[in-house]
Amino acid sequence: MLAFFENATISFRALYRWLTPSSYLATRIITPIEEMLVFGLLAAYAGGATTVRYMVIGNCVVQVCLGGLAAANTVAEERGLGTLPLLLASPVNRFVNYLQRGTWHIVDSIVSVTVAFVMAATLFSIDYGRTDWLSVSAAIFVATLSSVCLGLLLGSLALAYADFFLVLNLLWMLILLATGVNVPVSALPGWLQAVSHWLPFTRSLQAARDAIEGAPLSSVAGPLLAELLLAVAYLVVGYVVLRELERLAKYRGTFELT
């Protein structure tokens, strides 16, 4: 178990090779707060108090998704830095190594969303007086897990697709648009609502909103369970894709599969 967390820490630090307290603060704390400020001020001038509450809470919770998707960069960075062949040649347990790459992103995401909640109360006077914190914690944890699992799936695809960061950025824009961060899912076109149900975070975000309004864990457990199952599906598919692309790369003798 100690070796697992040591390797997970090495993987996280290698991904953020610039990792210093000041750069982490700027990237994972200040930047998300700036995003919340942009949408919160937009809502204040265009929509009123109800819209402000909706958009600020959405942009608080979405920080777990941003942190979780960063797990996708692990394989892409290995490929870009030329260390991926060494990893694939090593006799490690592939599934354990696969899980290690998402471990610290869970902690990182929870730290970011916690800071965002504090700043939402400070800057926009968001009231948490009715909040069921057990339900909120469960929703945040599930949102983080589903985002990390999707990130690991996307990281597997980096084996085959060199322009991976384009896909990651497009997916991030889709999550901001279609999961209810700034616009209710019910207000979206029907086809986009269907897409939103296959994305991580849609159900857990709504569960977090309900919990902040006082919903107990029993009333949000169903959607959270459904999202957990979706997360498991992402994890399994990502691992299968990783092993198949690894086999194909070894067979062809190149990582240039596309």
C-alpha positions in Angstrom: 0.0 0.0 0.0 2.9 2.4 0.8 4.4 1.7 -2.6 1.1 2.4 -4.3 0.9 5.9 -2.7 4.6 6.6 -3.3 4.2 5.8 -7.0 1.0 7.8 -7.2 2.8 10.8 -5.7 5.7 10.5 -8.2 3.2 10.3 -11.0 1.4 13.4 -9.8 4.6 15.4 -9.3 5.9 14.3 -12.7 2.7 15.5 -14.3 3.0 18.9 -12.6 6.8 19.1 -13.1 6.5 22.8 -12.4 5.0 22.0 -9.0 5.9 24.7 -6.4 3.5 26.2 -3.8 3.2 29.4 -5.8 2.5 27.8 -9.2 0.0 25.4 -7.6 -1.7 28.3 -5.9 -2.0 30.2 -9.2 -3.1 27.2 -11.3 -5.4 25.2 -9.0 -6.7 27.9 -6.6 -6.6 31.4 -8.1 -7.5 30.4 -11.7 -10.7 28.6 -10.6 -11.7 31.6 -8.4 -11.2 33.8 -11.4 -13.6 31.6 -13.4 -16.2 31.7 -10.7 -15.8 35.5 -10.5 -16.4 35.8 -14.3 -19.6 33.8 -14.3 -20.8 35.1 -11.0 -20.4 38.8 -12.1 -22.0 38.0 -15.4 -25.0 36.5 -13.6 -25.2 39.5 -11.2 -25.5 42.0 -14.0 -27.6 39.9 -16.3 -29.8 37.6 -14.2 -30.2 38.6 -10.6 -29.6 36.8 -7.3 -31.2 33.5 -8.2 -29.0 33.2 -11.3 -25.9 34.3 -9.3 -26.5 31.4 -6.8 -27.1 28.9 -9.6 -24.0 29.8 -11.6 -21.6 30.4 -8.7 -22.5 27.0 -7.1 -22.1 25.3 -10.6 -18.7 26.9 -11.1 -17.6 25.8 -7.6 -18.5 22.2 -8.0 -17.1 22.0 -11.5 -13.6 22.4 -10.1 -13.6 18.7 -9.2 -14.3 17.9 -12.8 -11.4 20.1 -14.0 -9.1 18.4 -11.5 -10.3 14.9 -12.4 -9.8 15.4 -16.1 -6.2 16.4 -15.4 -5.6 12.6 -14.9 -5.9 12.3 -18.6 -2.6 14.2 -19.0 -0.6 11.4 -17.4 -0.2 9.2 -20.5 -0.1 12.2 -22.8 2.8 13.7 -20.8 4.6 10.3 -20.7 4.3 10.2 -24.5 5.4 13.7 -25.1 8.5 13.4 -22.8 9.5 10.1 -24.3 9.2 8.1 -21.1 6.2 6.0 -22.2 8.2 3.2 -23.9 10.1 2.7 -20.6 6.8 2.5 -18.7 5.3 -0.1 -21.1 8.5 -2.1 -21.1 8.5 -2.3 -17.3 7.1 -5.5 -15.6 4.6 -3.5 -13.4 1.0 -4.4 -12.8 -0.8 -2.4 -15.4 -4.1 -2.0 -13.6 -2.4 -0.9 -10.4 -0.4 1.6 -12.3 -3.5 2.8 -14.1 -5.3 3.4 -10.8 -2.2 5.2 -9.3 -2.4 7.9 -12.0 -5.8 9.1 -10.7 -5.2 8.9 -6.9 -3.8 12.3 -6.1 -6.2 14.0 -8.5 -9.0 13.1 -6.2 -7.3 14.9 -3.3 -6.4 17.8 -5.5 -10.0 18.2 -6.8 -11.5 18.2 -3.3 -9.0 20.9 -2.1 -10.0 23.1 -5.1 -13.7 22.8 -4.6 -13.4 23.4 -0.8 -11.6 26.7 -1.5 -14.2 27.6 -4.1 -17.1 27.1 -1.6 -15.3 29.3 0.9 -14.7 32.0 -1.7 -18.3 31.8 -3.0 -19.6 32.6 0.5 -17.0 35.4 0.9 -17.4 37.1 -2.5 -21.0 36.4 -3.4 -22.6 35.8 0.0 -23.8 32.3 -0.9 -25.8 31.0 2.0 -25.2 27.4 3.2 -27.6 27.6 6.1 -29.8 24.8 4.8 -27.0 22.6 3.5 -26.8 18.9 4.3 -23.1 18.6 4.4 -23.1 14.8 4.4 -25.0 14.8 1.1 -22.7 17.5 -0.4 -19.7 15.5 0.6 -21.0 12.4 -1.1 -21.9 14.4 -4.2 -18.5 16.0 -4.4 -16.7 12.6 -3.9 -18.8 10.9 -6.6 -18.3 13.8 -9.0 -14.5 13.6 -8.4 -14.4 9.8 -9.0 -16.4 10.0 -12.2 -14.3 12.8 -13.5 -11.0 11.0 -12.7 -12.3 7.8 -14.3 -13.2 9.7 -17.5 -9.8 11.4 -17.3 -8.1 8.0 -17.2 -10.1 6.8 -20.2 -9.1 9.9 -22.1 -5.5 9.3 -21.1 -5.6 5.8 -22.6 -6.7 7.4 -25.9 -3.5 9.5 -25.8 -1.6 6.4 -26.9 -3.3 6.6 -30.3 -4.0 10.3 -30.8 -1.1 12.7 -30.8 -3.3 15.9 -30.7 -4.9 14.7 -27.5 -5.1 18.1 -25.8 -7.6 19.3 -28.5 -9.9 16.5 -27.5 -9.5 17.3 -23.8 -10.3 21.0 -24.3 -13.3 20.2 -26.4 -14.6 17.8 -23.8 -14.1 20.4 -21.1 -16.2 22.9 -23.1 -18.9 20.3 -23.6 -19.0 19.7 -19.8 -19.4 23.4 -19.1 -22.2 23.6 -21.6 -24.1 20.4 -21.1 -23.9 19.2 -17.5 -25.9 22.1 -15.8 -22.9 24.2 -14.7 -24.3 27.5 -16.0 -27.5 26.5 -17.8 -30.0 24.0 -16.5 -30.0 20.7 -18.3 -33.8 21.0 -18.8 -33.2 24.2 -20.8 -31.0 22.5 -23.4 -32.1 21.0 -26.7 -33.3 17.4 -26.4 -30.3 15.8 -28.1 -27.9 17.7 -25.9 -29.8 16.6 -22.8 -29.3 13.0 -24.0 -25.6 13.7 -24.3 -25.4 15.1 -20.8 -26.6 11.9 -19.2 -23.5 10.1 -20.5 -21.1 12.7 -19.1 -19.7 12.5 -15.6 -20.8 15.2 -13.2 -24.3 15.8 -14.5 -26.1 13.8 -11.8 -23.6 14.6 -9.0 -23.8 18.4 -9.7 -27.6 18.3 -9.4 -27.2 16.2 -6.2 -24.8 18.8 -4.8 -27.3 21.6 -5.7 -30.1 19.7 -4.0 -27.9 19.0 -0.9 -27.1 22.7 -0.6 -30.8 23.3 -0.5 -31.2 20.8 2.3 -31.8 17.5 0.6 -30.8 14.5 2.7 -28.5 11.7 1.5 -31.4 9.3 1.0 -32.9 11.6 -1.7 -29.8 12.0 -3.7 -28.4 8.4 -3.3 -30.1 7.1 -6.5 -28.5 9.6 -8.9 -25.1 9.3 -7.2 -25.3 5.5 -7.5 -26.1 5.8 -11.2 -23.0 8.1 -11.6 -20.8 5.7 -9.7 -21.8 2.9 -12.2 -21.0 5.3 -15.0 -17.6 5.9 -13.4 -16.9 2.2 -13.2 -17.8 1.8 -16.9 -15.4 4.6 -17.8 -12.7 2.9 -15.7 -13.2 -0.5 -17.3 -13.4 0.8 -20.9 -10.3 3.0 -20.3 -8.3 0.0 -19.1 -9.4 -2.2 -21.9 -8.5 0.5 -24.4 -5.1 1.0 -22.8 -4.2 -2.6 -23.0 -5.4 -3.0 -26.6 -3.5 0.1 -27.8 -0.4 -1.1 -25.9 -0.6 -4.4 -27.7 -1.1 -2.7 -31.0 1.8 -0.3 -30.4 4.1 -3.2 -29.5 3.0 -5.1 -32.6 3.6 -2.2 -34.9 6.7 -1.0 -33.1 5.5 2.5 -32.9 3.2 4.8 -30.9 2.1 6.6 -34.1 -1.1 4.7 -34.4 -3.1 7.4 -36.2 
